[in-house]
Amino acid sequence: MELLDLKEQGIDIKEQIPLSRYTFTKTGGAAEYLAFPKSTEEVEKLVKVTRENKIPLTIIGNASNLIIRDGGIDGLVIILTDLKKIEVKGNKVTVDAGARIIDTAFTAAHHGLSGMEFAAGIPGSIGGGVFMNAGAYGGEMQEVVESVKVLTRDGELKTYSNKEMEFSYRHSLVQDNGDIVLSATFSLKPGDKLEILDHMHYLNALRQYKQPLEYPSCGSVFKRPTGHFVGPMIIKAGLQGKQIGGAQDSTKHAGFIVNKGGATATDYLNLIHLIQKTIKEKFDIDLHTEVRIIGKEK
């Protein structure tokens, strides 16, 4: 079976679609093929066809902490945002990979469940959040994940426990083995609904005050080096406000790079490399990107 044959089975597959339509930076080249599966079964069919036809396969969630190079992506790109069911049973919340982290956190809060307050403003998907072990304001996914359901590239369904996921700072097992996150179950604690919501609204107010949410961006660009903070180092290096093309190191939060208008992924990457080079020269510290960078050079 060929990939486009799946369109006859009702699977939404498009050709040569600019991924800048979906990334939070509003940059990125085209996907050769782009699919929006609506069920686990559709994901399984797509993975099977790509494997049998040796088609490269790339999985994307909400594209919030992602830079796609201007040359785009060969093969099939799957965006999972149509898989978004959230189910609450007791103190457990089971969520499809494409559901937004924000929606999950607020659903838990409205059921009087505490533990995901830190995630109230994280714009990514559950799949991406688990993949990256996303965190904010002192909390991380690894603290609340009970289990993760995945599909291997060989088409096998598996469930990993929290321990088996090998979580660490902005890292998980699925970054290494290529498994596709289909859903995650979170184990939370009963709490006072109003107190939980108040805390979430407080954290989101902090986020709005500190972060440049008025411009497209990929969120926090760099991982935090042990014993250092990225923003202050960038400021000391004289790079806050530095702009290459349409990409600017934010004047509001130096750890963010924003699209001031017309930026390309290459602008972003050139500014990232300049910051890394300068920080290494001035402080002898290697900055590693938290943002995921994929795709081809143009």
TORKOL-4160 file (C-alpha; in steps of 0.2 Angstrom, whole numbers, padded with zeros to 4 digits, m for minus):
298
<pt num="1" X="0000" Y="0000" Z="0000"/>
<pt num="2" X="0006" Y="0018" Z="m0004"/>
<pt num="3" X="0005" Y="0032" Z="0008"/>
<pt num="4" X="m0008" Y="0042" Z="m0002"/>
<pt num="5" X="m0019" Y="0026" Z="m0003"/>
<pt num="6" X="m0023" Y="0030" Z="0015"/>
<pt num="7" X="m0033" Y="0045" Z="0009"/>
<pt num="8" X="m0046" Y="0034" Z="0002"/>
<pt num="9" X="m0048" Y="0027" Z="0020"/>
<pt num="10" X="m0052" Y="0044" Z="0026"/>
<pt num="11" X="m0035" Y="0049" Z="0034"/>
<pt num="12" X="m0031" Y="0067" Z="0032"/>
<pt num="13" X="m0015" Y="0068" Z="0021"/>
<pt num="14" X="m0009" Y="0084" Z="0013"/>
<pt num="15" X="0006" Y="0087" Z="0001"/>
<pt num="16" X="0019" Y="0101" Z="0002"/>
<pt num="17" X="0012" Y="0111" Z="0016"/>
<pt num="18" X="0022" Y="0125" Z="0024"/>
<pt num="19" X="0025" Y="0120" Z="0042"/>
<pt num="20" X="0026" Y="0138" Z="0047"/>
<pt num="21" X="0007" Y="0137" Z="0048"/>
<pt num="22" X="0009" Y="0126" Z="0063"/>
<pt num="23" X="0025" Y="0131" Z="0072"/>
<pt num="24" X="0024" Y="0144" Z="0086"/>
<pt num="25" X="0039" Y="0154" Z="0078"/>
<pt num="26" X="0029" Y="0155" Z="0062"/>
<pt num="27" X="0044" Y="0149" Z="0053"/>
<pt num="28" X="0049" Y="0133" Z="0044"/>
<pt num="29" X="0049" Y="0125" Z="0027"/>
<pt num="30" X="0037" Y="0113" Z="0019"/>
<pt num="31" X="0032" Y="0095" Z="0024"/>
<pt num="32" X="0033" Y="0083" Z="0009"/>
<pt num="33" X="0018" Y="0074" Z="0016"/>
<pt num="34" X="0008" Y="0080" Z="0031"/>
<pt num="35" X="m0005" Y="0069" Z="0041"/>
<pt num="36" X="m0018" Y="0073" Z="0055"/>
<pt num="37" X="m0023" Y="0056" Z="0062"/>
<pt num="38" X="m0039" Y="0056" Z="0072"/>
<pt num="39" X="m0036" Y="0040" Z="0081"/>
<pt num="40" X="m0023" Y="0028" Z="0087"/>
<pt num="41" X="m0028" Y="0016" Z="0073"/>
<pt num="42" X="m0024" Y="0029" Z="0060"/>
<pt num="43" X="m0007" Y="0033" Z="0068"/>
<pt num="44" X="m0004" Y="0014" Z="0067"/>
<pt num="45" X="m0009" Y="0013" Z="0049"/>
<pt num="46" X="0002" Y="0028" Z="0044"/>
<pt num="47" X="0017" Y="0021" Z="0054"/>
<pt num="48" X="0015" Y="0004" Z="0045"/>
<pt num="49" X="0015" Y="0012" Z="0028"/>
<pt num="50" X="0030" Y="0023" Z="0031"/>
<pt num="51" X="0039" Y="0008" Z="0037"/>
<pt num="52" X="0035" Y="m0004" Z="0023"/>
<pt num="53" X="0039" Y="0010" Z="0010"/>
<pt num="54" X="0054" Y="0016" Z="0019"/>
<pt num="55" X="0047" Y="0034" Z="0020"/>
<pt num="56" X="0055" Y="0045" Z="0033"/>
<pt num="57" X="0043" Y="0049" Z="0048"/>
<pt num="58" X="0043" Y="0064" Z="0059"/>
<pt num="59" X="0031" Y="0066" Z="0074"/>
<pt num="60" X="0025" Y="0084" Z="0079"/>
<pt num="61" X="0014" Y="0089" Z="0093"/>
<pt num="62" X="0009" Y="0107" Z="0096"/>
<pt num="63" X="0025" Y="0114" Z="0088"/>
<pt num="64" X="0028" Y="0126" Z="0102"/>
<pt num="65" X="0046" Y="0122" Z="0107"/>
<pt num="66" X="0052" Y="0118" Z="0090"/>
<pt num="67" X="0062" Y="0125" Z="0076"/>
<pt num="68" X="0060" Y="0118" Z="0058"/>
<pt num="69" X="0073" Y="0122" Z="0046"/>
<pt num="70" X="0069" Y="0132" Z="0031"/>
<pt num="71" X="0072" Y="0117" Z="0019"/>
<pt num="72" X="0057" Y="0108" Z="0027"/>
<pt num="73" X="0055" Y="0089" Z="0031"/>
<pt num="74" X="0056" Y="0075" Z="0019"/>
<pt num="75" X="0044" Y="0060" Z="0020"/>
<pt num="76" X="0029" Y="0061" Z="0031"/>
<pt num="77" X="0026" Y="0073" Z="0046"/>
<pt num="78" X="0012" Y="0068" Z="0058"/>
<pt num="79" X="0004" Y="0081" Z="0068"/>
<pt num="80" X="m0005" Y="0073" Z="0083"/>
<pt num="81" X="m0016" Y="0088" Z="0088"/>
<pt num="82" X="m0032" Y="0079" Z="0083"/>
<pt num="83" X="m0029" Y="0066" Z="0096"/>
<pt num="84" X="m0035" Y="0076" Z="0111"/>
<pt num="85" X="m0046" Y="0066" Z="0123"/>
<pt num="86" X="m0045" Y="0070" Z="0142"/>
<pt num="87" X="m0052" Y="0057" Z="0154"/>
<pt num="88" X="m0053" Y="0059" Z="0173"/>
<pt num="89" X="m0056" Y="0044" Z="0184"/>
<pt num="90" X="m0053" Y="0047" Z="0202"/>
<pt num="91" X="m0036" Y="0055" Z="0204"/>
<pt num="92" X="m0030" Y="0048" Z="0188"/>
<pt num="93" X="m0031" Y="0059" Z="0172"/>
<pt num="94" X="m0028" Y="0050" Z="0155"/>
<pt num="95" X="m0024" Y="0061" Z="0141"/>
<pt num="96" X="m0021" Y="0059" Z="0122"/>
<pt num="97" X="m0004" Y="0065" Z="0115"/>
<pt num="98" X="m0011" Y="0079" Z="0105"/>
<pt num="99" X="m0021" Y="0087" Z="0119"/>
<pt num="100" X="m0014" Y="0103" Z="0126"/>
<pt num="101" X="m0005" Y="0103" Z="0142"/>
<pt num="102" X="m0014" Y="0119" Z="0147"/>
<pt num="103" X="m0031" Y="0111" Z="0144"/>
<pt num="104" X="m0025" Y="0095" Z="0154"/>
<pt num="105" X="m0020" Y="0106" Z="0169"/>
<pt num="106" X="m0036" Y="0116" Z="0169"/>
<pt num="107" X="m0047" Y="0100" Z="0167"/>
<pt num="108" X="m0038" Y="0092" Z="0182"/>
<pt num="109" X="m0040" Y="0108" Z="0192"/>
<pt num="110" X="m0059" Y="0108" Z="0189"/>
<pt num="111" X="m0060" Y="0091" Z="0195"/>
<pt num="112" X="m0051" Y="0096" Z="0211"/>
<pt num="113" X="m0035" Y="0087" Z="0207"/>
<pt num="114" X="m0018" Y="0095" Z="0212"/>
<pt num="115" X="m0001" Y="0092" Z="0204"/>
<pt num="116" X="m0001" Y="0100" Z="0187"/>
<pt num="117" X="m0002" Y="0118" Z="0193"/>
<pt num="118" X="0015" Y="0121" Z="0186"/>
<pt num="119" X="0009" Y="0117" Z="0169"/>
<pt num="120" X="m0005" Y="0129" Z="0168"/>
<pt num="121" X="0004" Y="0140" Z="0155"/>
<pt num="122" X="0015" Y="0128" Z="0145"/>
<pt num="123" X="0008" Y="0129" Z="0127"/>
<pt num="124" X="0014" Y="0112" Z="0121"/>
<pt num="125" X="0005" Y="0096" Z="0119"/>
<pt num="126" X="0005" Y="0081" Z="0131"/>
<pt num="127" X="0015" Y="0071" Z="0119"/>
<pt num="128" X="0028" Y="0084" Z="0117"/>
<pt num="129" X="0028" Y="0088" Z="0136"/>
<pt num="130" X="0031" Y="0070" Z="0140"/>
<pt num="131" X="0044" Y="0068" Z="0126"/>
<pt num="132" X="0054" Y="0084" Z="0133"/>
<pt num="133" X="0049" Y="0081" Z="0152"/>
<pt num="134" X="0043" Y="0099" Z="0151"/>
<pt num="135" X="0043" Y="0109" Z="0166"/>
<pt num="136" X="0040" Y="0127" Z="0174"/>
<pt num="137" X="0040" Y="0135" Z="0191"/>
<pt num="138" X="0048" Y="0121" Z="0200"/>
<pt num="139" X="0038" Y="0107" Z="0193"/>
<pt num="140" X="0041" Y="0094" Z="0179"/>
<pt num="141" X="0031" Y="0081" Z="0170"/>
<pt num="142" X="0041" Y="0067" Z="0178"/>
<pt num="143" X="0033" Y="0071" Z="0195"/>
<pt num="144" X="0015" Y="0067" Z="0189"/>
<pt num="145" X="0017" Y="0055" Z="0175"/>
<pt num="146" X="0011" Y="0037" Z="0181"/>
<pt num="147" X="0013" Y="0029" Z="0164"/>
<pt num="148" X="0015" Y="0032" Z="0145"/>
<pt num="149" X="0007" Y="0023" Z="0131"/>
<pt num="150" X="0018" Y="0022" Z="0115"/>
<pt num="151" X="0019" Y="0015" Z="0098"/>
<pt num="152" X="0036" Y="0009" Z="0092"/>
<pt num="153" X="0042" Y="0012" Z="0075"/>
<pt num="154" X="0040" Y="m0007" Z="0072"/>
<pt num="155" X="0021" Y="m0005" Z="0076"/>
<pt num="156" X="0021" Y="m0012" Z="0093"/>
<pt num="157" X="0010" Y="m0004" Z="0107"/>
<pt num="158" X="0019" Y="m0003" Z="0124"/>
<pt num="159" X="0016" Y="0005" Z="0140"/>
<pt num="160" X="0030" Y="0012" Z="0150"/>
<pt num="161" X="0030" Y="0016" Z="0169"/>
<pt num="162" X="0037" Y="0032" Z="0176"/>
<pt num="163" X="0053" Y="0024" Z="0180"/>
<pt num="164" X="0055" Y="0015" Z="0163"/>
<pt num="165" X="0053" Y="0033" Z="0155"/>
<pt num="166" X="0070" Y="0037" Z="0162"/>
<pt num="167" X="0065" Y="0055" Z="0164"/>
<pt num="168" X="0079" Y="0068" Z="0168"/>
<pt num="169" X="0081" Y="0087" Z="0164"/>
<pt num="170" X="0072" Y="0090" Z="0148"/>
<pt num="171" X="0074" Y="0072" Z="0143"/>
<pt num="172" X="0065" Y="0055" Z="0142"/>
<pt num="173" X="0067" Y="0038" Z="0135"/>
<pt num="174" X="0057" Y="0042" Z="0119"/>
<pt num="175" X="0070" Y="0055" Z="0114"/>
<pt num="176" X="0082" Y="0040" Z="0112"/>
<pt num="177" X="0072" Y="0026" Z="0105"/>
<pt num="178" X="0060" Y="0035" Z="0093"/>
<pt num="179" X="0044" Y="0028" Z="0101"/>
<pt num="180" X="0028" Y="0038" Z="0097"/>
<pt num="181" X="0019" Y="0044" Z="0113"/>
<pt num="182" X="0000" Y="0041" Z="0111"/>
<pt num="183" X="m0006" Y="0045" Z="0128"/>
<pt num="184" X="m0001" Y="0048" Z="0146"/>
<pt num="185" X="m0009" Y="0044" Z="0163"/>
<pt num="186" X="m0006" Y="0056" Z="0177"/>
<pt num="187" X="m0007" Y="0052" Z="0195"/>
<pt num="188" X="m0013" Y="0068" Z="0205"/>
<pt num="189" X="m0019" Y="0072" Z="0222"/>
<pt num="190" X="m0036" Y="0078" Z="0228"/>
<pt num="191" X="m0036" Y="0097" Z="0233"/>
<pt num="192" X="m0046" Y="0112" Z="0234"/>
<pt num="193" X="m0052" Y="0117" Z="0217"/>
<pt num="194" X="m0052" Y="0136" Z="0220"/>
<pt num="195" X="m0035" Y="0136" Z="0228"/>
<pt num="196" X="m0028" Y="0126" Z="0214"/>
<pt num="197" X="m0036" Y="0138" Z="0201"/>
<pt num="198" X="m0030" Y="0153" Z="0211"/>
<pt num="199" X="m0012" Y="0146" Z="0210"/>
<pt num="200" X="m0013" Y="0143" Z="0192"/>
<pt num="201" X="m0020" Y="0160" Z="0188"/>
<pt num="202" X="m0005" Y="0167" Z="0198"/>
<pt num="203" X="0008" Y="0158" Z="0189"/>
<pt num="204" X="0000" Y="0163" Z="0172"/>
<pt num="205" X="0000" Y="0181" Z="0178"/>
<pt num="206" X="0019" Y="0179" Z="0182"/>
<pt num="207" X="0021" Y="0171" Z="0164"/>
<pt num="208" X="0013" Y="0186" Z="0156"/>
<pt num="209" X="0023" Y="0198" Z="0166"/>
<pt num="210" X="0040" Y="0190" Z="0162"/>
<pt num="211" X="0038" Y="0182" Z="0145"/>
<pt num="212" X="0036" Y="0190" Z="0128"/>
<pt num="213" X="0020" Y="0182" Z="0124"/>
<pt num="214" X="0015" Y="0196" Z="0112"/>
<pt num="215" X="0027" Y="0189" Z="0099"/>
<pt num="216" X="0029" Y="0172" Z="0091"/>
<pt num="217" X="0042" Y="0162" Z="0099"/>
<pt num="218" X="0048" Y="0144" Z="0103"/>
<pt num="219" X="0048" Y="0147" Z="0122"/>
<pt num="220" X="0064" Y="0146" Z="0132"/>
<pt num="221" X="0078" Y="0142" Z="0119"/>
<pt num="222" X="0092" Y="0136" Z="0130"/>
<pt num="223" X="0093" Y="0123" Z="0144"/>
<pt num="224" X="0099" Y="0130" Z="0161"/>
<pt num="225" X="0117" Y="0126" Z="0164"/>
<pt num="226" X="0121" Y="0119" Z="0181"/>
<pt num="227" X="0124" Y="0134" Z="0193"/>
<pt num="228" X="0120" Y="0147" Z="0180"/>
<pt num="229" X="0105" Y="0157" Z="0173"/>
<pt num="230" X="0104" Y="0159" Z="0154"/>
<pt num="231" X="0095" Y="0176" Z="0154"/>
<pt num="232" X="0108" Y="0186" Z="0165"/>
<pt num="233" X="0122" Y="0179" Z="0155"/>
<pt num="234" X="0115" Y="0185" Z="0139"/>
<pt num="235" X="0112" Y="0202" Z="0146"/>
<pt num="236" X="0130" Y="0203" Z="0153"/>
<pt num="237" X="0136" Y="0198" Z="0136"/>
<pt num="238" X="0127" Y="0212" Z="0128"/>
<pt num="239" X="0116" Y="0202" Z="0117"/>
<pt num="240" X="0099" Y="0206" Z="0124"/>
<pt num="241" X="0089" Y="0214" Z="0110"/>
<pt num="242" X="0101" Y="0208" Z="0097"/>
<pt num="243" X="0092" Y="0205" Z="0080"/>
<pt num="244" X="0097" Y="0195" Z="0065"/>
<pt num="245" X="0084" Y="0196" Z="0051"/>
<pt num="246" X="0067" Y="0195" Z="0059"/>
<pt num="247" X="0073" Y="0185" Z="0074"/>
<pt num="248" X="0077" Y="0195" Z="0090"/>
<pt num="249" X="0083" Y="0191" Z="0107"/>
<pt num="250" X="0069" Y="0197" Z="0118"/>
<pt num="251" X="0070" Y="0213" Z="0126"/>
<pt num="252" X="0058" Y="0207" Z="0139"/>
<pt num="253" X="0066" Y="0190" Z="0143"/>
<pt num="254" X="0083" Y="0187" Z="0136"/>
<pt num="255" X="0081" Y="0168" Z="0137"/>
<pt num="256" X="0068" Y="0169" Z="0123"/>
<pt num="257" X="0070" Y="0173" Z="0104"/>
<pt num="258" X="0055" Y="0181" Z="0096"/>
<pt num="259" X="0049" Y="0184" Z="0078"/>
<pt num="260" X="0048" Y="0202" Z="0076"/>
<pt num="261" X="0041" Y="0200" Z="0059"/>
<pt num="262" X="0047" Y="0190" Z="0043"/>
<pt num="263" X="0059" Y="0180" Z="0053"/>
<pt num="264" X="0065" Y="0163" Z="0045"/>
<pt num="265" X="0071" Y="0148" Z="0054"/>
<pt num="266" X="0089" Y="0152" Z="0048"/>
<pt num="267" X="0088" Y="0169" Z="0057"/>
<pt num="268" X="0083" Y="0160" Z="0073"/>
<pt num="269" X="0097" Y="0147" Z="0071"/>
<pt num="270" X="0110" Y="0161" Z="0066"/>
<pt num="271" X="0105" Y="0170" Z="0082"/>
<pt num="272" X="0106" Y="0155" Z="0093"/>
<pt num="273" X="0123" Y="0151" Z="0086"/>
<pt num="274" X="0129" Y="0169" Z="0089"/>
<pt num="275" X="0123" Y="0168" Z="0107"/>
<pt num="276" X="0131" Y="0151" Z="0110"/>
<pt num="277" X="0148" Y="0157" Z="0103"/>
<pt num="278" X="0148" Y="0173" Z="0113"/>
<pt num="279" X="0143" Y="0164" Z="0130"/>
<pt num="280" X="0157" Y="0151" Z="0127"/>
<pt num="281" X="0170" Y="0165" Z="0124"/>
<pt num="282" X="0165" Y="0176" Z="0138"/>
<pt num="283" X="0160" Y="0163" Z="0152"/>
<pt num="284" X="0167" Y="0147" Z="0145"/>
<pt num="285" X="0150" Y="0139" Z="0147"/>
<pt num="286" X="0142" Y="0128" Z="0133"/>
<pt num="287" X="0124" Y="0133" Z="0130"/>
<pt num="288" X="0113" Y="0118" Z="0124"/>
<pt num="289" X="0096" Y="0121" Z="0116"/>
<pt num="290" X="0081" Y="0116" Z="0125"/>
<pt num="291" X="0071" Y="0119" Z="0109"/>
<pt num="292" X="0070" Y="0105" Z="0097"/>
<pt num="293" X="0078" Y="0108" Z="0080"/>
<pt num="294" X="0073" Y="0097" Z="0065"/>
<pt num="295" X="0072" Y="0098" Z="0046"/>
<pt num="296" X="0084" Y="0102" Z="0031"/>
<pt num="297" X="0094" Y="0117" Z="0027"/>
<pt num="298" X="0087" Y="0127" Z="0013"/>
